[in-house]
């Protein structure tokens, strides 16, 4: 790192007295719940006998904004906001109260709280929160904090311990890219970040200088999702489809695999021929959407994302994640829209009505008795990934026939095996690689005409799969 790095250990009161604290727009919503607040309060009770107690670290980006020095919180906003709420609750319930039993008697504690009143109020007045998630959690935690500090067992000694002897380690950098890089390295050595968290930090650094104002818009949908949703999106779908389409193993998505979602920075990469289609699409889409005619016809062009394309770093990565989160969630939801006893119930995927046989297949997959077993879950994920990749390539064209083909392809593995583990699913995907076939296909017929072998009863070791076997027999793939 070439920028200036200032490290310090400061008390909670010193932290909250800083007049230039800010939560930048690109930060995720405030997601700490009452359970997190309860954990913090529990720690205060457990460690209040110590001379000092370390609450963690905070990474700041220091910069000038409108001729004022600002400390943007790059890492540690959840903890910082919770401390703000706790002190605000103390001000309301213990300092500015008419309840003589709750009022603070110790003059040193009262003076310390008074010194925090103006900085806390100023911070809350100037800071805005655009997320409904933030508003809900801030309100719920503030009410919980007020209830906690109003209790008789939250003593003046507890207040002194919180403000004077609880500490945070602060790191201040004057370059935002280096602040995020430092955040990455600190977390890599400390708590284990999810792979998608590392991707977020990487692609935030990849925004061009001209796109600074677009950061908040680009990551807003990303941050509105629960971490578990993002983890499943990448691990179960994006990672597996991209790897299988390249003929590579796709067992577990971890930090060593994040390079799969790092591509080119269009401002920094050379003028190589392979980059030109991406560069043309990137600038054409932006130019089209910015033209004055869009105010008249209200048209908006999406970037033409494909699951196996080269990743464009920065803004387009967040747009791609948002695009596929919505699209995959809709496809999977549509597929599962058949959970009654009517096998002839019509099913629509992306608003396209399926033919009866495809509806019957999805109805069976949604209702057969062994569907909740772990191995069956792996095969369903394999089938879903193939359907998603086909739709991404060809849209709804010949979708019903594709579902029939992909069902036979995926569930032949299940019928052959009594137990299916993740390794077996992965091996089937690579040995009979329909993803490579879809990737190389020019027409849907290149996939639909792929010959698949019939199964003999002697080959089938899967138990309790009568419904699946019956479908294979009806479709002439089971002898």
C-alpha positions, 0 to 999 in steps of 0.5 A: 500500500502506498497511502498513509495508514494511521492505526490507533486504539481508542475508547468508545467515547472517543470514537463517538465524539468524532464529528466527521463520522459517516456511513457511505452510500455504498455500504450494505444495510444495517443488519444487526438484530436484537440478538446481536445487541443482546450479545454485545450487552452480554459481553459488557456484563461478562468483561466489566471487571477488566481494565479494558475490553476490545470490541473489534476494529474499524476501517476508515477512509478519510477524505475531503467532501465539500471542503470538510474532512470526512471519515467514511466507515469502510468496515465496522458500521454494524458495530459503530451504529449499534454503539450509537444506538446504545449511547442514544438510549442512555441519553434518553433514558438515563440522562434526559429523564425525569425519573429520579430513580433512573437519573445518573448520580455520578458526576463523572459519568454524567459529564462524559454522557453530556460530552457525547450528546451533541456529536451523537445528535449531529451524526443522526441528523446528517446520516441518511439510511435508504434501506427499509432493512436499515430502518427496521433494524435501527428502530428495533435495536434502539427500542431494545437498547432503551429497554436494556439501559432502563433496567436497574441492573444496568449500573453507572459502573456499566456505563463507565465501562462501556464508554471509557474501557471498551475500545476499538482498533481504528485504521484510517487510510486516505485512499478508498481502494487501499481501504477496501484492500486493507479490509480484505486482508484484515478479514482474510486473516481474521473472521472468515468472509464468504466468497461473495463478500470478497467479490463485493470488495473487489468489484467496488474497487473496480468502479471507474472514477466516472462511475462514483455516483453509481456505486450506491445504485449498483450495490443496492439490490445486492445489499438488500439480499440476505447473505444466505441468498447470495451464498446460494446464488453463487454456490448452487447456480452461478459457480456450478454452471460456469465451471461445468460449461468449461468442463471443470469440477464444481463441488464447493464454492470457496474463497479460492474460487472467486477468480471465476468471477473476476474478469476485465476492467474495460478502462485498464485492459489492453485493446485486445480483439477479444475485448471489443464485443464487450467494450462495444456492448458496454458503451452502446447500452449506456449510450442508448439508455442516456439518449433523450428519446428514452424520456419519450418512449420509456424504453430501457435496455439491459446489458446482454448478460450470459452465464458463461461470458467474460465478467466485466469488473465493477458496475456490470458485475453488480448488475449481473448479480442482480439480473441473475438473482431475479431471473434464477429465483423466478425460474426456480419458483415457476418450476416448483409451482406444482404442489398438489395432486393434479399432475395435469396442472399447467405450469408456466416458466417465465410466463411461457406455458409448458406442454403437458409432458413437461408439466407432468415431469415438474409435477412429479419432481415437486411431489415424489416421496423421496424428493427431500433426501440429500442425494435427490436434492443434488440431482434436482440442483443439477437439473435446475442448473441445466434448465437455467443454462438452456433458458439463458442460451435459447430463452423459451424456444422448445423449452418443453422438449428441453425439460424432457431431455434434461430430466432424462439426462439428470435423473438417469444418474439418480435411478442408477445410484442408491446413494448420490453424493455431491461428488457423484453429481459432479462426475455425472455433470462432467462425464455426460456434459450437457452444459458444454453441449448447450454452450456450443449449440447454435440451435435448440435442436443441437441440444434436443437431438442429443441421443441419450441411452435407455436404462435397463431395470438391472442398471437401476439401484435407486430405491423408492423412485417408482414415480421417476421410473414410471416417467422414464418408462412412459417416455421410452427410456426404461426397459 
